[in-house]
Amino acid sequence: MALTSGLKRVLKIGAAGAAAALVFAACGGGTASPTTKATATTVPSSHQKGGTVYWAEGANATPNWILPFVPGADFSVANLTQFQELMYRPLYWFGQVTTSDPTVDFALSTANAPAWSKSGKSVTITMKGWKWSNGTTVDAQDVMFWLNMMVAEKTEYGGYAPGGIPDNLKSYSASASADTVTLNLTTKYSTNWFLYNELSQITPLPTAWDITKAGAAAGSGGCSTLTPSKATVAKCTAVWTFLTDNGGKNKNPIESADLATYGSNPLWQVVDGPWKLSAFTTAGQATFVPNSSYTVQKPILAKFVEVPYTSDTAEYSALSAGGAGAPDVGYIPSEDVPANTGAVGTTGANAGLVSSSFTLVPVYGWSINYFPENFNSNGDGGNAGPIFKQLYFRQALQDLVDQTGIIHAYDRGYGVPTYGPVPVYPTNSFASKSEATNNYPYSVANAKQLLVSHGWTIKPGGESVCSVGSKCGPGIKNGAVLNFTELYANGTELIKQTVTAEVSAWSKVGINVSLKGTTFDNVFSTAVPCTTSQAACSWEFANWGGGWIYAPDYLPTGEEIFATGAVENFGNFSDTTNDANIKATNVSSSLSFLTTYENYLAKNLPVVWQPNAANALAEISDKVGGVTPINALLNLDPEYWYFKS
């Protein structure tokens, strides 16, 4: 998510729905096989038609990238699941309408189920013949457009991981009739993994976007050709340069980088999803109206409006006050809801200010929560990166993250610990028993012993000093101090409370961390892979508060976020054993390989694991139906929403 998923990096705010158990049917030989049931209509015959629903965006987390080929710095739920996918449907849709299951739904997909060759090294995709809003067909040429762009600009795509698509394609081609695409693979992969983590990445792009200047004929850019060649790469790069800010190289915002024109640019009016933009502000308010060409589930509402807020308190103030433009579907800050003493998945009492007209719905995503250290950081006098590469130091950090305490004190009981790379909730068959156990329970004594035994002189409340460089680790100088800066996403009190608690605990062993609050988007764009030679590689800790949701990499095999060189491997973690473990999960569906992978990372700490609070404590107006349940992928499906009669 993609970023999801992944996917992607997640700010823990989303509209709605109780999360139930994640179910994957078990097949012979210990493999995991995805459920592939079709969607079912959830709208009752009795309901109002029309009306406008206002939905609250996450605090300081506004959509800022419209092109569904998303760079790593913009690979977020705010851009993907909760913005783009309302307008532009992926090749395969994941997430059910009637349950919380994050499984494939072929009825909502633009292509039929993939067909595999007997050898398992070739897969054919047949398009359904859906229509774009300009009357053209969603066909194999649109899939080729995405694939060709991926070959040319893979390092610009946030979901790219070395060895994944397109690296694992020996060749690919489309039929002359443009109704099928065939992918020939470099080796035999797990069919589940290839569907859930590779084909899941693809979003057909309309040929109307295959241009290099405004007003040009559709397809004239040459990137959507059915017969790609070496020359196609240069053509796709030219199209990419026109459609984007070209990685910040263009002096002025262009097309997808020009937020002010999102609602008026004719390019973005070509959609194949149930909604299209009628207005968009640079502050991030998005107004959607129905796309009349979409036939799977035509929207019942006349408008759907996403409303930005600078803080969760500002959003809750608007929610509780009501009135024109106030959220019909929003959220409550954790500090304002009564504590829940029940088990995970239960719901406690709602806040008195809204209980008479809203229903509280805790939302748990298919996600983990963490923040990265920058293993290549040249901060702290060049010592930061070398310090972060020492496992003992990462263990000391992790020993002082009191996940259970944070969940009770600040998450108000709506949370679950993160002990490794696979979600332990919603309940699923992927999380091992070992990972569900905390390898690093809270202990000041253990953290202190780790540092002392590796040459550090402890200064509680101050900055511990490396006194024996030979023990501290390679590249760490005598006299180096444990003094770091952590960027964190402000605007949400829960995130501030969590990072403050962690910093207080670290100070007990002289790990001095200064907090610097900034917007979610700033944290997001700062925490990108970099090299020590880059000036921008001075960042040390970056905490956007939400870790990763597995979308559009739905199987939690980790290649997008923890493999060496992955675009979303934010902290540059690199481990050959981990890379081999990931590769094994990609070629076999046996859960034993996934168990090996997750248990290794749970102990080797590629990031700092944090408690995973409910992705939202959603508040849903009692006047609005169809919002629940929402699946664990946090899909936003307002085409099924309606005002009750």
Stockholm file with secondary structure:
# STOCKHOLM 1.0

chainA/1-645         MALTSGLKRVLKIGAAGAAAALVFAACGGGTASPTTKATATTVPSSHQKGGTVYWAEGANATPNWILPFVPGADFSVANLTQFQELMYRPLYWFGQVTTSDPTVDFALSTANAPAWSKSGKSVTITMKGWKWSNGTTVDAQDVMFWLNMMVAEKTEYGGYAPGGIPDNLKSYSASASADTVTLNLTTKYSTNWFLYNELSQITPLPTAWDITKAGAAAGSGGCSTLTPSKATVAKCTAVWTFLTDNGGKNKNPIESADLATYGSNPLWQVVDGPWKLSAFTTAGQATFVPNSSYTVQKPILAKFVEVPYTSDTAEYSALSAGGAGAPDVGYIPSEDVPANTGAVGTTGANAGLVSSSFTLVPVYGWSINYFPENFNSNGDGGNAGPIFKQLYFRQALQDLVDQTGIIHAYDRGYGVPTYGPVPVYPTNSFASKSEATNNYPYSVANAKQLLVSHGWTIKPGGESVCSVGSKCGPGIKNGAVLNFTELYANGTELIKQTVTAEVSAWSKVGINVSLKGTTFDNVFSTAVPCTTSQAACSWEFANWGGGWIYAPDYLPTGEEIFATGAVENFGNFSDTTNDANIKATNVSSSLSFLTTYENYLAKNLPVVWQPNAANALAEISDKVGGVTPINALLNLDPEYWYFKS
#=GR chainA/1-645 SS CCCCCCCCBCCSCCCCCCCCCCCCEEEGGGEEECCCCCCCCCCCSSCCCCCEEEEEEEETBCCCCCSSSCCGGGCBTTTIIIIIHHHSCCSSEESCSSSCCCCEEGGGSSBCCCEECTTSSEEEEEBCCCBCTTSCBCCHHHHHHHHHHHHHHGGGSTTCCTTSTTTTEEEEEECTTSSEEEEEESSCCCHHHIIIIIGGGCCCCCGGGCCSSTTCCTTTTSTTCSSCCHHHHHHHHHHHHHHSCTTTTSSSCCGGGCGGGTTTCGGGGCCCSSEEEEEECTTCCEEEEECTTCCSSCCSSSEEEEEEESSHHHHHHHHHHCCTTCCSEEECCGGGSCCCCSCTTCCCCCCTTTTTTEEEEEECCSEECEECBCTTCCTGGGTHHHHHTCHHHHHHHHHTCCHHHHHHHTSTTCEECCCSSSCCCSCCSSSCTTTTSCSSCCCHHHHHHHHHTTTEECCTTSCCEESCHHHHCTTCCTTCBCEEEEEEECSCHHHHHHHHHHHHHHGGGTCEEEEEEECHHHHHHHSCCCCTTSGGGGCCEEECSCCEECCSSCSCCCTTTTSTTCTTCTTCCCCHHHHHHHHHHHHCCBHHHHHHHHHHHHHHCSSEECCEECSEEEEEETTEESCCCCCTTCCCCGGGCEECC
#=GC SS_cons         CCCCCCCCBCCSCCCCCCCCCCCCEEEGGGEEECCCCCCCCCCCSSCCCCCEEEEEEEETBCCCCCSSSCCGGGCBTTTIIIIIHHHSCCSSEESCSSSCCCCEEGGGSSBCCCEECTTSSEEEEEBCCCBCTTSCBCCHHHHHHHHHHHHHHGGGSTTCCTTSTTTTEEEEEECTTSSEEEEEESSCCCHHHIIIIIGGGCCCCCGGGCCSSTTCCTTTTSTTCSSCCHHHHHHHHHHHHHHSCTTTTSSSCCGGGCGGGTTTCGGGGCCCSSEEEEEECTTCCEEEEECTTCCSSCCSSSEEEEEEESSHHHHHHHHHHCCTTCCSEEECCGGGSCCCCSCTTCCCCCCTTTTTTEEEEEECCSEECEECBCTTCCTGGGTHHHHHTCHHHHHHHHHTCCHHHHHHHTSTTCEECCCSSSCCCSCCSSSCTTTTSCSSCCCHHHHHHHHHTTTEECCTTSCCEESCHHHHCTTCCTTCBCEEEEEEECSCHHHHHHHHHHHHHHGGGTCEEEEEEECHHHHHHHSCCCCTTSGGGGCCEEECSCCEECCSSCSCCCTTTTSTTCTTCTTCCCCHHHHHHHHHHHHCCBHHHHHHHHHHHHHHCSSEECCEECSEEEEEETTEESCCCCCTTCCCCGGGCEECC
//
